[in-house]
Amino acid sequence: MEIVKFTPGALAAIERYRKTLMISETHYLRIGIRQKNETNKRLLIGFDEKSDKDQAAVINGLQVIYTPGEVFFFAGMVIDFVEQDGKSGFTFTENVMNK
């Protein structure tokens, strides 16, 4: 089972960011929590180097890393890239097919 799912729009945006920002191939796509001390934890997505504490997975051909203790906050989510009203960004939504 995949930890998360990416929409085609998200996959295209990730590839576009990797090329535009000239992200090294040694950097993985990190999924995690932005701030651990918040009551309402916000999820993040970005490029990062893998540490000894990280877990890795290949999802849709992407090398994804995450901290094992954080996986419960985003497991089963669908990651999309949305452009609306002049704003754009990644969104995390629950996968209704898993319910």
Jmol script that loads the backbone (N, CA, C; Angstrom):
load data "model"
ATOM      1  N   MET A   1       0.833  -1.196   0.000  1.00  0.00           N
ATOM      2  CA  MET A   1       0.000   0.000   0.000  1.00  0.00           C
ATOM      3  C   MET A   1       0.870   1.249   0.000  1.00  0.00           C
ATOM      4  N   GLU A   2       0.499   2.217  -0.816  1.00  0.00           N
ATOM      5  CA  GLU A   2       1.228   3.478  -0.856  1.00  0.00           C
ATOM      6  C   GLU A   2       0.822   4.347   0.322  1.00  0.00           C
ATOM      7  N   ILE A   3       1.772   5.067   0.853  1.00  0.00           N
ATOM      8  CA  ILE A   3       1.527   5.922   2.014  1.00  0.00           C
ATOM      9  C   ILE A   3       0.603   7.079   1.638  1.00  0.00           C
ATOM     10  N   VAL A   4       0.867   7.703   0.489  1.00  0.00           N
ATOM     11  CA  VAL A   4       0.046   8.792  -0.033  1.00  0.00           C
ATOM     12  C   VAL A   4      -0.157   8.543  -1.521  1.00  0.00           C
ATOM     13  N   LYS A   5      -1.059   9.311  -2.097  1.00  0.00           N
ATOM     14  CA  LYS A   5      -1.260   9.276  -3.543  1.00  0.00           C
ATOM     15  C   LYS A   5      -1.035  10.687  -4.073  1.00  0.00           C
ATOM     16  N   PHE A   6      -0.461  10.779  -5.265  1.00  0.00           N
ATOM     17  CA  PHE A   6      -0.253  12.055  -5.933  1.00  0.00           C
ATOM     18  C   PHE A   6      -1.168  12.136  -7.144  1.00  0.00           C
ATOM     19  N   THR A   7      -1.805  13.282  -7.343  1.00  0.00           N
ATOM     20  CA  THR A   7      -2.580  13.488  -8.558  1.00  0.00           C
ATOM     21  C   THR A   7      -1.611  13.794  -9.695  1.00  0.00           C
ATOM     22  N   PRO A   8      -2.053  13.652 -10.941  1.00  0.00           N
ATOM     23  CA  PRO A   8      -1.188  14.023 -12.068  1.00  0.00           C
ATOM     24  C   PRO A   8      -0.724  15.487 -11.980  1.00  0.00           C
ATOM     25  N   GLY A   9      -1.596  16.379 -11.500  1.00  0.00           N
ATOM     26  CA  GLY A   9      -1.214  17.785 -11.346  1.00  0.00           C
ATOM     27  C   GLY A   9      -0.094  17.972 -10.335  1.00  0.00           C
ATOM     28  N   ALA A  10      -0.146  17.223  -9.242  1.00  0.00           N
ATOM     29  CA  ALA A  10       0.902  17.298  -8.226  1.00  0.00           C
ATOM     30  C   ALA A  10       2.223  16.766  -8.782  1.00  0.00           C
ATOM     31  N   LEU A  11       2.167  15.656  -9.490  1.00  0.00           N
ATOM     32  CA  LEU A  11       3.388  15.084 -10.068  1.00  0.00           C
ATOM     33  C   LEU A  11       4.042  16.048 -11.054  1.00  0.00           C
ATOM     34  N   ALA A  12       3.221  16.702 -11.874  1.00  0.00           N
ATOM     35  CA  ALA A  12       3.752  17.670 -12.842  1.00  0.00           C
ATOM     36  C   ALA A  12       4.374  18.864 -12.127  1.00  0.00           C
ATOM     37  N   ALA A  13       3.723  19.360 -11.069  1.00  0.00           N
ATOM     38  CA  ALA A  13       4.250  20.502 -10.325  1.00  0.00           C
ATOM     39  C   ALA A  13       5.561  20.148  -9.619  1.00  0.00           C
ATOM     40  N   ILE A  14       5.637  18.956  -9.053  1.00  0.00           N
ATOM     41  CA  ILE A  14       6.870  18.521  -8.373  1.00  0.00           C
ATOM     42  C   ILE A  14       8.018  18.475  -9.374  1.00  0.00           C
ATOM     43  N   GLU A  15       7.789  17.903 -10.537  1.00  0.00           N
ATOM     44  CA  GLU A  15       8.827  17.834 -11.562  1.00  0.00           C
ATOM     45  C   GLU A  15       9.217  19.239 -12.041  1.00  0.00           C
ATOM     46  N   ARG A  16       8.225  20.105 -12.205  1.00  0.00           N
ATOM     47  CA  ARG A  16       8.491  21.485 -12.635  1.00  0.00           C
ATOM     48  C   ARG A  16       9.347  22.213 -11.594  1.00  0.00           C
ATOM     49  N   TYR A  17       9.011  22.070 -10.299  1.00  0.00           N
ATOM     50  CA  TYR A  17       9.798  22.704  -9.244  1.00  0.00           C
ATOM     51  C   TYR A  17      11.215  22.143  -9.204  1.00  0.00           C
ATOM     52  N   ARG A  18      11.347  20.841  -9.360  1.00  0.00           N
ATOM     53  CA  ARG A  18      12.687  20.227  -9.330  1.00  0.00           C
ATOM     54  C   ARG A  18      13.575  20.819 -10.425  1.00  0.00           C
ATOM     55  N   LYS A  19      13.009  20.968 -11.628  1.00  0.00           N
ATOM     56  CA  LYS A  19      13.786  21.512 -12.745  1.00  0.00           C
ATOM     57  C   LYS A  19      14.028  23.014 -12.594  1.00  0.00           C
ATOM     58  N   THR A  20      12.981  23.773 -12.266  1.00  0.00           N
ATOM     59  CA  THR A  20      13.091  25.225 -12.159  1.00  0.00           C
ATOM     60  C   THR A  20      14.058  25.642 -11.049  1.00  0.00           C
ATOM     61  N   LEU A  21      13.975  24.976  -9.919  1.00  0.00           N
ATOM     62  CA  LEU A  21      14.825  25.316  -8.771  1.00  0.00           C
ATOM     63  C   LEU A  21      16.162  24.580  -8.800  1.00  0.00           C
ATOM     64  N   MET A  22      16.365  23.749  -9.827  1.00  0.00           N
ATOM     65  CA  MET A  22      17.587  22.969  -9.999  1.00  0.00           C
ATOM     66  C   MET A  22      17.924  22.172  -8.734  1.00  0.00           C
ATOM     67  N   ILE A  23      16.934  21.427  -8.259  1.00  0.00           N
ATOM     68  CA  ILE A  23      17.090  20.591  -7.068  1.00  0.00           C
ATOM     69  C   ILE A  23      17.974  19.393  -7.408  1.00  0.00           C
ATOM     70  N   SER A  24      18.947  19.158  -6.592  1.00  0.00           N
ATOM     71  CA  SER A  24      19.877  18.050  -6.792  1.00  0.00           C
ATOM     72  C   SER A  24      19.151  16.710  -6.719  1.00  0.00           C
ATOM     73  N   GLU A  25      19.639  15.747  -7.463  1.00  0.00           N
ATOM     74  CA  GLU A  25      19.070  14.397  -7.437  1.00  0.00           C
ATOM     75  C   GLU A  25      19.331  13.715  -6.094  1.00  0.00           C
ATOM     76  N   THR A  26      20.228  14.289  -5.272  1.00  0.00           N
ATOM     77  CA  THR A  26      20.486  13.721  -3.946  1.00  0.00           C
ATOM     78  C   THR A  26      19.414  14.124  -2.944  1.00  0.00           C
ATOM     79  N   HIS A  27      18.531  15.033  -3.343  1.00  0.00           N
ATOM     80  CA  HIS A  27      17.439  15.469  -2.482  1.00  0.00           C
ATOM     81  C   HIS A  27      16.177  14.675  -2.813  1.00  0.00           C
ATOM     82  N   TYR A  28      15.485  14.266  -1.780  1.00  0.00           N
ATOM     83  CA  TYR A  28      14.249  13.517  -1.906  1.00  0.00           C
ATOM     84  C   TYR A  28      13.066  14.457  -1.687  1.00  0.00           C
ATOM     85  N   LEU A  29      11.888  13.987  -2.011  1.00  0.00           N
ATOM     86  CA  LEU A  29      10.676  14.734  -1.716  1.00  0.00           C
ATOM     87  C   LEU A  29      10.262  14.385  -0.287  1.00  0.00           C
ATOM     88  N   ARG A  30      10.242  15.379   0.594  1.00  0.00           N
ATOM     89  CA  ARG A  30       9.879  15.145   1.991  1.00  0.00           C
ATOM     90  C   ARG A  30       8.409  15.499   2.206  1.00  0.00           C
ATOM     91  N   ILE A  31       7.712  14.601   2.913  1.00  0.00           N
ATOM     92  CA  ILE A  31       6.352  14.845   3.364  1.00  0.00           C
ATOM     93  C   ILE A  31       6.397  14.785   4.880  1.00  0.00           C
ATOM     94  N   GLY A  32       5.803  15.772   5.537  1.00  0.00           N
ATOM     95  CA  GLY A  32       5.872  15.765   6.992  1.00  0.00           C
ATOM     96  C   GLY A  32       4.989  16.806   7.636  1.00  0.00           C
ATOM     97  N   ILE A  33       5.346  17.141   8.866  1.00  0.00           N
ATOM     98  CA  ILE A  33       4.626  18.129   9.654  1.00  0.00           C
ATOM     99  C   ILE A  33       5.475  19.384   9.746  1.00  0.00           C
ATOM    100  N   ARG A  34       4.855  20.533   9.497  1.00  0.00           N
ATOM    101  CA  ARG A  34       5.586  21.799   9.524  1.00  0.00           C
ATOM    102  C   ARG A  34       6.059  22.145  10.931  1.00  0.00           C
ATOM    103  N   GLN A  35       5.177  22.131  11.904  1.00  0.00           N
ATOM    104  CA  GLN A  35       5.528  22.452  13.289  1.00  0.00           C
ATOM    105  C   GLN A  35       4.923  21.405  14.207  1.00  0.00           C
ATOM    106  N   LYS A  36       5.767  20.741  14.950  1.00  0.00           N
ATOM    107  CA  LYS A  36       5.303  19.648  15.790  1.00  0.00           C
ATOM    108  C   LYS A  36       4.603  20.108  17.050  1.00  0.00           C
ATOM    109  N   ASN A  37       4.821  21.342  17.483  1.00  0.00           N
ATOM    110  CA  ASN A  37       4.240  21.786  18.748  1.00  0.00           C
ATOM    111  C   ASN A  37       2.881  22.450  18.589  1.00  0.00           C
ATOM    112  N   GLU A  38       2.367  22.526  17.407  1.00  0.00           N
ATOM    113  CA  GLU A  38       1.060  23.135  17.193  1.00  0.00           C
ATOM    114  C   GLU A  38      -0.054  22.144  17.491  1.00  0.00           C
ATOM    115  N   THR A  39      -1.152  22.631  17.968  1.00  0.00           N
ATOM    116  CA  THR A  39      -2.320  21.782  18.178  1.00  0.00           C
ATOM    117  C   THR A  39      -2.853  21.312  16.830  1.00  0.00           C
ATOM    118  N   ASN A  40      -2.957  22.225  15.874  1.00  0.00           N
ATOM    119  CA  ASN A  40      -3.419  21.905  14.528  1.00  0.00           C
ATOM    120  C   ASN A  40      -2.180  21.745  13.648  1.00  0.00           C
ATOM    121  N   LYS A  41      -1.704  20.549  13.476  1.00  0.00           N
ATOM    122  CA  LYS A  41      -0.469  20.309  12.738  1.00  0.00           C
ATOM    123  C   LYS A  41      -0.686  20.539  11.246  1.00  0.00           C
ATOM    124  N   ARG A  42       0.167  21.354  10.657  1.00  0.00           N
ATOM    125  CA  ARG A  42       0.103  21.628   9.226  1.00  0.00           C
ATOM    126  C   ARG A  42       1.089  20.727   8.504  1.00  0.00           C
ATOM    127  N   LEU A  43       0.658  20.157   7.410  1.00  0.00           N
ATOM    128  CA  LEU A  43       1.503  19.250   6.649  1.00  0.00           C
ATOM    129  C   LEU A  43       2.374  20.033   5.677  1.00  0.00           C
ATOM    130  N   LEU A  44       3.517  19.460   5.322  1.00  0.00           N
ATOM    131  CA  LEU A  44       4.428  20.121   4.397  1.00  0.00           C
ATOM    132  C   LEU A  44       4.894  19.149   3.335  1.00  0.00           C
ATOM    133  N   ILE A  45       5.371  19.732   2.260  1.00  0.00           N
ATOM    134  CA  ILE A  45       5.968  18.977   1.172  1.00  0.00           C
ATOM    135  C   ILE A  45       7.115  19.834   0.655  1.00  0.00           C
ATOM    136  N   GLY A  46       8.274  19.226   0.431  1.00  0.00           N
ATOM    137  CA  GLY A  46       9.434  19.968  -0.052  1.00  0.00           C
ATOM    138  C   GLY A  46      10.581  19.020  -0.331  1.00  0.00           C
ATOM    139  N   PHE A  47      11.689  19.547  -0.816  1.00  0.00           N
ATOM    140  CA  PHE A  47      12.851  18.734  -1.130  1.00  0.00           C
ATOM    141  C   PHE A  47      13.848  18.808   0.020  1.00  0.00           C
ATOM    142  N   ASP A  48      14.463  17.670   0.339  1.00  0.00           N
ATOM    143  CA  ASP A  48      15.361  17.616   1.485  1.00  0.00           C
ATOM    144  C   ASP A  48      16.315  16.438   1.306  1.00  0.00           C
ATOM    145  N   GLU A  49      17.422  16.480   2.052  1.00  0.00           N
ATOM    146  CA  GLU A  49      18.337  15.347   2.080  1.00  0.00           C
ATOM    147  C   GLU A  49      17.828  14.326   3.094  1.00  0.00           C
ATOM    148  N   LYS A  50      18.100  13.076   2.838  1.00  0.00           N
ATOM    149  CA  LYS A  50      17.672  11.995   3.721  1.00  0.00           C
ATOM    150  C   LYS A  50      18.612  11.902   4.916  1.00  0.00           C
ATOM    151  N   SER A  51      18.023  11.785   6.106  1.00  0.00           N
ATOM    152  CA  SER A  51      18.817  11.593   7.315  1.00  0.00           C
ATOM    153  C   SER A  51      18.728  10.124   7.741  1.00  0.00           C
ATOM    154  N   ASP A  52      19.523   9.759   8.727  1.00  0.00           N
ATOM    155  CA  ASP A  52      19.511   8.389   9.231  1.00  0.00           C
ATOM    156  C   ASP A  52      18.178   8.017   9.858  1.00  0.00           C
ATOM    157  N   LYS A  53      17.419   9.008  10.323  1.00  0.00           N
ATOM    158  CA  LYS A  53      16.148   8.753  11.003  1.00  0.00           C
ATOM    159  C   LYS A  53      14.969   8.644  10.035  1.00  0.00           C
ATOM    160  N   ASP A  54      15.176   9.010   8.775  1.00  0.00           N
ATOM    161  CA  ASP A  54      14.090   9.016   7.794  1.00  0.00           C
ATOM    162  C   ASP A  54      13.787   7.630   7.250  1.00  0.00           C
ATOM    163  N   GLN A  55      12.531   7.439   6.892  1.00  0.00           N
ATOM    164  CA  GLN A  55      12.090   6.283   6.124  1.00  0.00           C
ATOM    165  C   GLN A  55      11.951   6.741   4.682  1.00  0.00           C
ATOM    166  N   ALA A  56      12.130   5.826   3.747  1.00  0.00           N
ATOM    167  CA  ALA A  56      12.019   6.171   2.331  1.00  0.00           C
ATOM    168  C   ALA A  56      11.036   5.228   1.644  1.00  0.00           C
ATOM    169  N   ALA A  57      10.383   5.758   0.624  1.00  0.00           N
ATOM    170  CA  ALA A  57       9.461   4.963  -0.185  1.00  0.00           C
ATOM    171  C   ALA A  57       9.483   5.523  -1.604  1.00  0.00           C
ATOM    172  N   VAL A  58       9.168   4.700  -2.560  1.00  0.00           N
ATOM    173  CA  VAL A  58       9.024   5.154  -3.940  1.00  0.00           C
ATOM    174  C   VAL A  58       7.533   5.162  -4.237  1.00  0.00           C
ATOM    175  N   ILE A  59       7.015   6.349  -4.559  1.00  0.00           N
ATOM    176  CA  ILE A  59       5.595   6.517  -4.855  1.00  0.00           C
ATOM    177  C   ILE A  59       5.480   7.220  -6.196  1.00  0.00           C
ATOM    178  N   ASN A  60       4.801   6.603  -7.131  1.00  0.00           N
ATOM    179  CA  ASN A  60       4.663   7.143  -8.489  1.00  0.00           C
ATOM    180  C   ASN A  60       6.020   7.503  -9.086  1.00  0.00           C
ATOM    181  N   GLY A  61       7.041   6.714  -8.788  1.00  0.00           N
ATOM    182  CA  GLY A  61       8.378   6.953  -9.320  1.00  0.00           C
ATOM    183  C   GLY A  61       9.173   7.994  -8.562  1.00  0.00           C
ATOM    184  N   LEU A  62       8.581   8.610  -7.545  1.00  0.00           N
ATOM    185  CA  LEU A  62       9.273   9.625  -6.743  1.00  0.00           C
ATOM    186  C   LEU A  62       9.893   8.998  -5.509  1.00  0.00           C
ATOM    187  N   GLN A  63      11.115   9.390  -5.201  1.00  0.00           N
ATOM    188  CA  GLN A  63      11.751   8.993  -3.947  1.00  0.00           C
ATOM    189  C   GLN A  63      11.207   9.917  -2.871  1.00  0.00           C
ATOM    190  N   VAL A  64      10.418   9.382  -1.959  1.00  0.00           N
ATOM    191  CA  VAL A  64       9.772  10.163  -0.905  1.00  0.00           C
ATOM    192  C   VAL A  64      10.391   9.771   0.438  1.00  0.00           C
ATOM    193  N   ILE A  65      10.650  10.771   1.290  1.00  0.00           N
ATOM    194  CA  ILE A  65      11.140  10.505   2.638  1.00  0.00           C
ATOM    195  C   ILE A  65      10.185  11.112   3.654  1.00  0.00           C
ATOM    196  N   TYR A  66      10.211  10.532   4.861  1.00  0.00           N
ATOM    197  CA  TYR A  66       9.350  11.020   5.935  1.00  0.00           C
ATOM    198  C   TYR A  66       9.904  10.523   7.259  1.00  0.00           C
ATOM    199  N   THR A  67       9.539  11.206   8.331  1.00  0.00           N
ATOM    200  CA  THR A  67       9.893  10.776   9.668  1.00  0.00           C
ATOM    201  C   THR A  67       8.859   9.744  10.102  1.00  0.00           C
ATOM    202  N   PRO A  68       9.282   8.563  10.542  1.00  0.00           N
ATOM    203  CA  PRO A  68       8.322   7.494  10.852  1.00  0.00           C
ATOM    204  C   PRO A  68       7.197   7.911  11.801  1.00  0.00           C
ATOM    205  N   GLY A  69       7.477   8.701  12.810  1.00  0.00           N
ATOM    206  CA  GLY A  69       6.447   9.100  13.768  1.00  0.00           C
ATOM    207  C   GLY A  69       5.419  10.064  13.215  1.00  0.00           C
ATOM    208  N   GLU A  70       5.696  10.660  12.064  1.00  0.00           N
ATOM    209  CA  GLU A  70       4.771  11.620  11.466  1.00  0.00           C
ATOM    210  C   GLU A  70       3.835  10.989  10.449  1.00  0.00           C
ATOM    211  N   VAL A  71       4.119   9.778  10.022  1.00  0.00           N
ATOM    212  CA  VAL A  71       3.366   9.157   8.937  1.00  0.00           C
ATOM    213  C   VAL A  71       1.875   9.046   9.255  1.00  0.00           C
ATOM    214  N   PHE A  72       1.520   8.923  10.511  1.00  0.00           N
ATOM    215  CA  PHE A  72       0.109   8.773  10.885  1.00  0.00           C
ATOM    216  C   PHE A  72      -0.711  10.026  10.596  1.00  0.00           C
ATOM    217  N   PHE A  73      -0.046  11.173  10.447  1.00  0.00           N
ATOM    218  CA  PHE A  73      -0.761  12.420  10.177  1.00  0.00           C
ATOM    219  C   PHE A  73      -1.109  12.586   8.699  1.00  0.00           C
ATOM    220  N   PHE A  74      -0.393  11.892   7.807  1.00  0.00           N
ATOM    221  CA  PHE A  74      -0.674  12.068   6.379  1.00  0.00           C
ATOM    222  C   PHE A  74      -0.926  10.761   5.628  1.00  0.00           C
ATOM    223  N   ALA A  75      -0.821   9.636   6.287  1.00  0.00           N
ATOM    224  CA  ALA A  75      -1.051   8.352   5.607  1.00  0.00           C
ATOM    225  C   ALA A  75      -2.462   8.316   5.023  1.00  0.00           C
ATOM    226  N   GLY A  76      -2.556   7.887   3.785  1.00  0.00           N
ATOM    227  CA  GLY A  76      -3.842   7.780   3.108  1.00  0.00           C
ATOM    228  C   GLY A  76      -4.311   9.061   2.434  1.00  0.00           C
ATOM    229  N   MET A  77      -3.529  10.127   2.540  1.00  0.00           N
ATOM    230  CA  MET A  77      -3.930  11.407   1.933  1.00  0.00           C
ATOM    231  C   MET A  77      -3.646  11.410   0.427  1.00  0.00           C
ATOM    232  N   VAL A  78      -4.350  12.273  -0.265  1.00  0.00           N
ATOM    233  CA  VAL A  78      -4.107  12.536  -1.680  1.00  0.00           C
ATOM    234  C   VAL A  78      -3.491  13.931  -1.761  1.00  0.00           C
ATOM    235  N   ILE A  79      -2.343  14.014  -2.433  1.00  0.00           N
ATOM    236  CA  ILE A  79      -1.655  15.294  -2.592  1.00  0.00           C
ATOM    237  C   ILE A  79      -1.940  15.799  -4.001  1.00  0.00           C
ATOM    238  N   ASP A  80      -2.458  17.011  -4.066  1.00  0.00           N
ATOM    239  CA  ASP A  80      -2.815  17.630  -5.343  1.00  0.00           C
ATOM    240  C   ASP A  80      -2.116  18.983  -5.432  1.00  0.00           C
ATOM    241  N   PHE A  81      -2.061  19.539  -6.631  1.00  0.00           N
ATOM    242  CA  PHE A  81      -1.550  20.888  -6.833  1.00  0.00           C
ATOM    243  C   PHE A  81      -2.686  21.687  -7.438  1.00  0.00           C
ATOM    244  N   VAL A  82      -3.062  22.769  -6.757  1.00  0.00           N
ATOM    245  CA  VAL A  82      -4.230  23.548  -7.149  1.00  0.00           C
ATOM    246  C   VAL A  82      -3.815  24.968  -7.507  1.00  0.00           C
ATOM    247  N   GLU A  83      -4.375  25.473  -8.600  1.00  0.00           N
ATOM    248  CA  GLU A  83      -4.190  26.867  -9.000  1.00  0.00           C
ATOM    249  C   GLU A  83      -5.569  27.490  -9.061  1.00  0.00           C
ATOM    250  N   GLN A  84      -5.799  28.498  -8.189  1.00  0.00           N
ATOM    251  CA  GLN A  84      -7.122  29.091  -8.105  1.00  0.00           C
ATOM    252  C   GLN A  84      -7.008  30.531  -7.625  1.00  0.00           C
ATOM    253  N   ASP A  85      -7.732  31.427  -8.251  1.00  0.00           N
ATOM    254  CA  ASP A  85      -7.781  32.835  -7.864  1.00  0.00           C
ATOM    255  C   ASP A  85      -6.391  33.462  -7.762  1.00  0.00           C
ATOM    256  N   GLY A  86      -5.520  33.113  -8.696  1.00  0.00           N
ATOM    257  CA  GLY A  86      -4.183  33.684  -8.715  1.00  0.00           C
ATOM    258  C   GLY A  86      -3.223  33.088  -7.701  1.00  0.00           C
ATOM    259  N   LYS A  87      -3.660  32.088  -6.972  1.00  0.00           N
ATOM    260  CA  LYS A  87      -2.806  31.430  -5.982  1.00  0.00           C
ATOM    261  C   LYS A  87      -2.617  29.981  -6.387  1.00  0.00           C
ATOM    262  N   SER A  88      -1.494  29.410  -5.963  1.00  0.00           N
ATOM    263  CA  SER A  88      -1.253  28.007  -6.267  1.00  0.00           C
ATOM    264  C   SER A  88      -0.519  27.358  -5.104  1.00  0.00           C
ATOM    265  N   GLY A  89      -0.704  26.053  -4.988  1.00  0.00           N
ATOM    266  CA  GLY A  89      -0.015  25.320  -3.939  1.00  0.00           C
ATOM    267  C   GLY A  89      -0.508  23.890  -3.836  1.00  0.00           C
ATOM    268  N   PHE A  90       0.183  23.142  -3.000  1.00  0.00           N
ATOM    269  CA  PHE A  90      -0.170  21.747  -2.783  1.00  0.00           C
ATOM    270  C   PHE A  90      -1.253  21.648  -1.721  1.00  0.00           C
ATOM    271  N   THR A  91      -2.143  20.702  -1.909  1.00  0.00           N
ATOM    272  CA  THR A  91      -3.187  20.442  -0.923  1.00  0.00           C
ATOM    273  C   THR A  91      -3.131  18.980  -0.516  1.00  0.00           C
ATOM    274  N   PHE A  92      -3.482  18.721   0.721  1.00  0.00           N
ATOM    275  CA  PHE A  92      -3.591  17.361   1.246  1.00  0.00           C
ATOM    276  C   PHE A  92      -5.064  17.129   1.555  1.00  0.00           C
ATOM    277  N   THR A  93      -5.652  16.105   0.958  1.00  0.00           N
ATOM    278  CA  THR A  93      -7.045  15.773   1.259  1.00  0.00           C
ATOM    279  C   THR A  93      -7.141  14.292   1.577  1.00  0.00           C
ATOM    280  N   GLU A  94      -8.164  13.947   2.346  1.00  0.00           N
ATOM    281  CA  GLU A  94      -8.362  12.554   2.682  1.00  0.00           C
ATOM    282  C   GLU A  94      -8.799  11.792   1.446  1.00  0.00           C
ATOM    283  N   ASN A  95      -8.305  10.589   1.321  1.00  0.00           N
ATOM    284  CA  ASN A  95      -8.670   9.722   0.212  1.00  0.00           C
ATOM    285  C   ASN A  95     -10.000   9.049   0.570  1.00  0.00           C
ATOM    286  N   VAL A  96     -11.083   9.511  -0.026  1.00  0.00           N
ATOM    287  CA  VAL A  96     -12.404   8.969   0.303  1.00  0.00           C
ATOM    288  C   VAL A  96     -12.555   7.523  -0.139  1.00  0.00           C
ATOM    289  N   MET A  97     -11.723   7.051  -1.037  1.00  0.00           N
ATOM    290  CA  MET A  97     -11.782   5.666  -1.487  1.00  0.00           C
ATOM    291  C   MET A  97     -11.302   4.711  -0.393  1.00  0.00           C
ATOM    292  N   ASN A  98     -10.505   5.223   0.559  1.00  0.00           N
ATOM    293  CA  ASN A  98     -10.006   4.379   1.649  1.00  0.00           C
ATOM    294  C   ASN A  98     -11.002   4.244   2.782  1.00  0.00           C
ATOM    295  N   LYS A  99     -12.099   4.972   2.730  1.00  0.00           N
ATOM    296  CA  LYS A  99     -13.072   4.948   3.826  1.00  0.00           C
ATOM    297  C   LYS A  99     -14.163   3.952   3.567  1.00  0.00           C
TER     298      LYS A  99
END
end "model"
wireframe off; spacefill off
backbone 0.3
color backbone group
